[in-house]
Amino acid sequence: MKQDLFIGLMSGTSLDGVDAVVIDFKDHQCQVLHTANLAYPDSIRSELLALHAASHNELERTALIANRLSILYADCVKQLLSNAALSASQIKAIGCHGQTIRHRPELGFTLQIVNPALLAELTGIDVVADFRSRDIAAGGQGAPLVPAFHQATFGSADKNRVVINIGGIANLTSISASGHVIGFDSGPGNMLMDAWAEEHLGKRYDHDGNWAASGQVIAALLARLLAHPYFKQTPPKSTGRDLFSSAWLADYLTPDYAPADVQRTLLELSAQSISMALTDFCGEVDEIYLCGGGALNSALVARLQQLQSPVKIQLSDTLGIRVQWVEAAAFGWLAKQCISRQTANLPAVTGAKGTRILGAIYAS
């Protein structure tokens, strides 16, 4: 049967770079055929971090960084096509998430920056972008959007499954055997740990959670962090750097805290907030699957397994898509839904008034 090829592009709240995948959707299956990744140059990453807060001349700076990002996205697409020995004409569309710099659904907006017209021009492929705005216009949170993909790709008629994506922010998708889906952001995933590691180790992340494992949980700090109302807030809910930022963390710290102990406490915050979300909102759970960069942090995974025993925690690799490519694949799926005029949001997840077709198409 003829291939039905799409490209998914994802750059998340970890601000580490862009992931790209070629996906084949023939026979209503999702098969990741080829992958590529480009890291963010320090200049792009630092400018994106700066734009998360109000700053001088931010309209012009946002437009300029959107162009730079689009060039980087295009380079990643070209690398991907080269790796796959494919031509642009063989791809139906690119689904591009863009880079979130503000997420304020309570104010009626979310902002993922990219210049999709430039991306279409540079690649010669139709681009679908701006997936979140339509859901917000319908009264939803605009996030998370991956649960619909998780349901379509990872759902089971026999098991109650939870898919946990641990990126900068962690999000959960609970898919019951009956088909009912709950999805929401549980809180920080890697974001605070990464920022703390960069500040004290000069590294983008704590490899395998080794630094965190060398420290001890600061019980009083953990209790204060977990007391934040977001963790008990009933879904639908979504969050990001607008709430769980380094500035937020700084308000809870004192000079006598050892940096390694803070890192261990931040790992515990991620693990416990995910575990609390599972217990409080996800009902009966038979199987748990992890994806995202946090799934490669063995210290974090081991702690989650302790908290969720006896339910076995597995990686999404077991279900056919490796952990680091699930989100990119989701945005390829969202592009397919848009191109085929199919809805892609789940009102039970986002709180929207109903199902909607998501995304805007920029023809090549």
C-alpha positions as CSV (number, residue, x, y, z in Angstrom):
1,M,0.0,0.0,0.0
2,K,1.2,3.6,-0.8
3,Q,3.0,5.3,2.0
4,D,1.3,8.2,3.8
5,L,4.3,10.2,5.0
6,F,4.4,13.2,7.4
7,I,7.1,15.0,9.3
8,G,6.7,16.0,12.9
9,L,8.8,18.7,14.5
10,M,9.0,19.3,18.2
11,S,10.9,21.7,20.4
12,G,9.7,21.6,24.0
13,T,10.0,23.4,27.3
14,S,13.5,21.9,28.0
15,L,14.8,24.2,25.2
16,D,17.5,21.7,24.2
17,G,16.8,21.5,20.5
18,V,14.5,20.2,17.8
19,D,13.4,16.6,17.2
20,A,12.2,15.5,13.8
21,V,10.6,12.3,12.6
22,V,9.3,10.9,9.4
23,I,6.1,9.0,10.1
24,D,4.1,6.6,7.9
25,F,0.4,6.4,8.7
26,K,-0.6,3.7,6.2
27,D,-3.2,1.2,7.4
28,H,-4.1,3.6,10.2
29,Q,-0.9,2.7,12.0
30,C,1.9,5.1,13.2
31,Q,5.3,4.0,12.2
32,V,8.4,6.2,12.9
33,L,10.6,5.5,9.9
34,H,13.5,8.0,10.4
35,T,14.6,10.6,12.9
36,A,16.9,13.6,13.3
37,N,17.9,16.1,16.0
38,L,19.5,19.5,16.0
39,A,20.6,21.1,19.3
40,Y,19.8,24.7,19.9
41,P,22.9,27.0,19.7
42,D,23.5,28.8,22.9
43,S,22.5,32.2,21.3
44,I,19.0,30.9,20.4
45,R,18.5,29.2,23.7
46,S,19.5,32.2,25.8
47,E,17.2,34.5,23.7
48,L,14.3,32.1,24.1
49,L,14.8,32.0,27.8
50,A,14.9,35.8,27.9
51,L,11.6,36.1,26.0
52,H,9.7,34.1,28.6
53,A,9.5,37.3,30.6
54,A,8.6,40.8,29.5
55,S,11.6,42.6,28.2
56,H,12.8,45.4,25.9
57,N,11.8,45.4,22.3
58,E,10.3,41.9,22.6
59,L,8.0,42.1,19.6
60,E,10.9,42.6,17.2
61,R,13.1,40.1,19.1
62,T,10.3,37.5,18.9
63,A,9.9,37.9,15.2
64,L,13.7,37.7,14.6
65,I,14.1,34.5,16.7
66,A,11.1,33.0,15.0
67,N,13.0,33.4,11.7
68,R,16.1,31.9,13.2
69,L,14.2,29.0,14.6
70,S,12.5,28.4,11.2
71,I,15.9,28.2,9.5
72,L,17.1,25.7,12.2
73,Y,13.8,23.7,11.7
74,A,14.4,23.7,8.0
75,D,18.0,22.5,8.4
76,C,16.7,19.6,10.6
77,V,14.1,18.7,8.0
78,K,16.8,18.6,5.3
79,Q,19.0,16.5,7.5
80,L,16.1,14.1,8.1
81,L,15.2,13.8,4.4
82,S,18.8,13.1,3.6
83,N,19.0,10.4,6.3
84,A,15.9,8.9,4.9
85,A,16.8,9.2,1.2
86,L,13.4,10.9,0.7
87,S,12.5,14.0,-1.4
88,A,10.3,16.8,-0.2
89,S,7.7,15.8,-2.7
90,Q,7.2,12.5,-0.9
91,I,6.1,14.3,2.3
92,K,2.4,15.4,2.6
93,A,3.0,18.0,5.3
94,I,5.2,19.0,8.3
95,G,3.5,19.4,11.7
96,C,5.5,22.0,13.6
97,H,4.8,22.8,17.2
98,G,7.0,25.9,17.4
99,Q,8.6,27.0,20.6
100,T,6.4,28.0,23.5
101,I,7.4,31.2,25.2
102,R,4.1,32.1,26.9
103,H,1.2,29.9,27.9
104,R,-1.6,31.8,29.5
105,P,-4.9,30.0,28.7
106,E,-6.6,31.8,31.6
107,L,-6.0,35.0,29.6
108,G,-7.1,33.5,26.4
109,F,-3.8,33.0,24.6
110,T,-0.8,30.8,24.1
111,L,2.3,31.6,22.0
112,Q,4.5,29.2,20.2
113,I,6.9,31.0,18.0
114,V,7.9,29.9,14.5
115,N,7.6,31.5,11.0
116,P,5.6,28.7,9.3
117,A,5.5,30.6,6.0
118,L,9.3,30.7,6.0
119,L,9.6,27.0,6.9
120,A,7.3,26.1,4.0
121,E,9.4,28.3,1.7
122,L,12.7,26.8,2.8
123,T,11.6,23.1,2.7
124,G,9.1,23.1,-0.2
125,I,6.7,21.2,2.0
126,D,3.2,22.3,3.3
127,V,3.5,23.2,7.0
128,V,0.8,22.9,9.7
129,A,1.4,25.1,12.8
130,D,-0.4,27.0,15.5
131,F,-2.2,23.9,16.8
132,R,-3.1,25.3,20.3
133,S,-5.0,28.5,19.4
134,R,-8.2,26.8,18.1
135,D,-8.7,24.9,21.3
136,I,-8.2,28.0,23.4
137,A,-10.7,29.9,21.2
138,A,-13.2,27.1,22.0
139,G,-12.6,27.7,25.8
140,G,-9.9,25.1,26.3
141,Q,-6.4,25.1,27.8
142,G,-4.8,24.5,24.4
143,A,-2.7,21.8,26.1
144,P,-1.8,19.1,26.5
145,L,-2.5,18.1,22.9
146,V,-0.6,14.8,22.8
147,P,-3.3,12.7,24.7
148,A,-5.4,12.3,21.5
149,F,-2.3,10.9,19.8
150,H,-1.6,8.7,22.8
151,Q,-5.1,7.3,22.6
152,A,-4.9,6.7,18.9
153,T,-1.5,5.1,19.0
154,F,-1.1,3.5,22.5
155,G,-4.7,2.7,23.6
156,S,-5.6,-0.9,24.6
157,A,-9.0,-2.6,24.7
158,D,-7.8,-4.8,27.6
159,K,-5.6,-2.6,29.8
160,N,-6.0,0.7,31.6
161,R,-2.8,2.5,30.5
162,V,-1.2,5.7,31.5
163,V,1.4,7.4,29.3
164,I,3.6,9.8,31.1
165,N,5.6,12.3,29.0
166,I,8.4,13.8,31.0
167,G,9.8,16.8,29.2
168,G,10.4,20.2,30.8
169,I,6.9,19.8,32.1
170,A,5.4,16.4,32.8
171,N,2.0,15.4,31.3
172,L,-0.1,12.4,31.8
173,T,-2.6,10.6,29.6
174,S,-4.8,8.0,31.3
175,I,-6.5,5.7,28.7
176,S,-9.0,3.3,30.1
177,A,-9.8,0.0,28.5
178,S,-13.2,1.5,27.7
179,G,-11.6,4.3,25.8
180,H,-12.2,7.1,28.3
181,V,-9.2,9.5,28.3
182,I,-8.0,11.9,30.9
183,G,-4.9,14.1,30.2
184,F,-3.2,17.0,31.9
185,D,0.1,18.5,33.0
186,S,1.1,17.2,36.4
187,G,3.8,19.9,37.0
188,P,7.6,20.1,36.6
189,G,9.3,17.3,34.7
190,N,13.0,18.0,33.9
191,M,12.8,21.8,33.7
192,L,13.8,22.8,37.2
193,M,16.4,20.0,37.5
194,D,17.9,21.1,34.2
195,A,18.1,24.7,35.2
196,W,19.7,23.9,38.6
197,A,22.2,21.6,37.0
198,E,23.2,24.3,34.5
199,E,23.5,26.9,37.2
200,H,25.8,24.7,39.4
201,L,27.4,22.2,37.1
202,G,27.6,24.2,33.9
203,K,25.8,21.3,32.2
204,R,22.5,21.3,30.4
205,Y,21.2,18.4,32.5
206,D,22.0,16.0,35.3
207,H,23.2,12.9,33.3
208,D,21.2,9.9,34.5
209,G,20.2,11.8,37.7
210,N,23.7,11.0,39.1
211,W,24.1,14.4,40.8
212,A,20.6,14.2,42.3
213,A,21.4,10.7,43.6
214,S,24.4,12.1,45.5
215,G,22.2,14.4,47.5
216,Q,19.5,14.0,50.2
217,V,15.9,15.2,50.0
218,I,15.3,18.4,52.0
219,A,12.0,17.5,53.6
220,A,10.9,21.0,54.5
221,L,11.7,22.3,51.0
222,L,9.8,19.5,49.4
223,A,6.8,20.0,51.6
224,R,6.7,23.7,50.7
225,L,7.0,23.1,46.9
226,L,4.3,20.4,46.9
227,A,2.0,22.7,48.8
228,H,1.5,24.8,45.7
229,P,-2.2,24.7,44.7
230,Y,-1.5,23.6,41.2
231,F,-0.8,20.1,42.3
232,K,-4.2,19.6,43.8
233,Q,-6.0,21.5,41.1
234,T,-8.6,19.3,39.2
235,P,-8.0,18.8,35.5
236,P,-8.3,20.2,32.9
237,K,-5.1,22.0,33.7
238,S,-1.8,22.9,31.9
239,T,1.3,24.8,32.9
240,G,4.8,25.8,31.9
241,R,7.6,28.2,32.6
242,D,5.1,30.9,33.3
243,L,4.6,29.2,36.7
244,F,7.3,26.7,37.5
245,S,10.3,28.9,36.7
246,S,13.7,29.3,38.3
247,A,12.4,32.5,39.9
248,W,9.5,30.5,41.4
249,L,12.0,28.1,42.9
250,A,14.3,30.8,44.2
251,D,11.6,32.1,46.5
252,Y,11.8,28.8,48.5
253,L,15.5,28.5,48.8
254,T,17.9,29.5,51.6
255,P,21.7,29.8,51.4
256,D,22.3,26.8,53.7
257,Y,20.8,24.3,51.2
258,A,23.5,22.2,49.6
259,P,23.1,22.3,45.8
260,A,23.1,18.5,45.5
261,D,20.4,18.3,48.1
262,V,18.3,20.8,46.2
263,Q,18.8,18.7,43.0
264,R,17.6,15.6,44.8
265,T,14.6,17.5,46.2
266,L,13.7,18.7,42.7
267,L,13.9,15.1,41.4
268,E,11.6,14.1,44.3
269,L,9.2,17.0,43.4
270,S,8.9,15.7,39.9
271,A,8.5,12.1,41.0
272,Q,6.0,12.8,43.8
273,S,3.9,15.3,41.8
274,I,3.6,12.7,39.0
275,S,2.7,10.0,41.4
276,M,0.2,12.2,43.2
277,A,-1.4,13.0,39.9
278,L,-1.7,9.3,39.1
279,T,-3.3,8.5,42.4
280,D,-5.6,11.5,42.6
281,F,-6.9,11.7,39.0
282,C,-6.2,8.6,36.9
283,G,-8.3,5.8,38.6
284,E,-7.3,2.2,38.1
285,V,-3.9,1.8,36.4
286,D,-2.7,-1.5,34.9
287,E,0.3,-0.3,32.9
288,I,2.5,2.8,32.9
289,Y,4.6,3.9,30.0
290,L,7.2,6.7,30.0
291,C,8.4,8.9,27.2
292,G,10.3,12.1,26.8
293,G,13.8,13.0,28.0
294,G,13.0,12.2,31.7
295,A,12.4,8.6,30.8
296,L,16.2,8.4,30.2
297,N,16.9,9.7,33.8
298,S,17.3,6.3,35.6
299,A,17.3,7.9,39.1
300,L,13.9,9.5,38.3
301,V,12.5,6.4,36.7
302,A,13.6,4.3,39.7
303,R,12.0,6.6,42.1
304,L,8.7,6.6,40.1
305,Q,8.8,2.8,40.1
306,Q,9.2,2.8,43.9
307,L,6.2,5.1,44.3
308,Q,4.0,3.2,41.8
309,S,4.9,-0.4,42.8
310,P,3.6,-3.0,42.1
311,V,2.5,-1.5,38.7
312,K,5.5,-2.0,36.4
313,I,6.8,1.1,34.6
314,Q,7.9,0.5,31.0
315,L,9.2,2.7,28.2
316,S,7.2,3.7,25.2
317,D,9.8,1.7,23.2
318,T,7.8,-1.3,24.2
319,L,4.8,0.1,22.3
320,G,6.7,0.8,19.2
321,I,8.0,4.4,19.5
322,R,11.2,5.2,21.3
323,V,10.9,7.6,24.2
324,Q,12.7,10.6,22.6
325,W,10.5,10.6,19.5
326,V,6.9,10.4,20.8
327,E,6.2,14.1,21.0
328,A,7.6,14.8,17.5
329,A,5.5,11.9,16.2
330,A,2.4,13.4,17.9
331,F,2.8,16.6,15.9
332,G,3.1,14.7,12.7
333,W,-0.2,13.0,13.6
334,L,-1.7,16.4,14.4
335,A,-0.7,17.6,10.9
336,K,-2.3,14.5,9.3
337,Q,-5.5,15.3,11.2
338,C,-5.6,18.9,10.0
339,I,-4.8,18.0,6.4
340,S,-7.6,15.4,6.4
341,R,-10.0,17.8,8.2
342,Q,-10.3,15.6,11.2
343,T,-10.6,16.9,14.8
344,A,-7.7,16.4,17.1
345,N,-8.4,17.8,20.5
346,L,-10.1,16.0,23.4
347,P,-12.5,18.3,25.3
348,A,-12.3,16.1,28.4
349,V,-8.6,16.9,28.4
350,T,-8.4,20.6,27.5
351,G,-11.8,21.8,28.6
352,A,-12.8,23.0,25.2
353,K,-16.5,23.3,24.3
354,G,-16.2,20.6,21.7
355,T,-13.9,18.8,19.3
356,R,-12.1,21.1,16.8
357,I,-9.8,20.8,13.8
358,L,-6.4,22.1,15.0
359,G,-3.7,24.0,13.1
360,A,-3.2,26.4,10.3
361,I,-1.9,25.3,6.9
362,Y,0.8,27.1,5.1
363,A,1.1,25.8,1.6
364,S,4.5,25.4,0.0
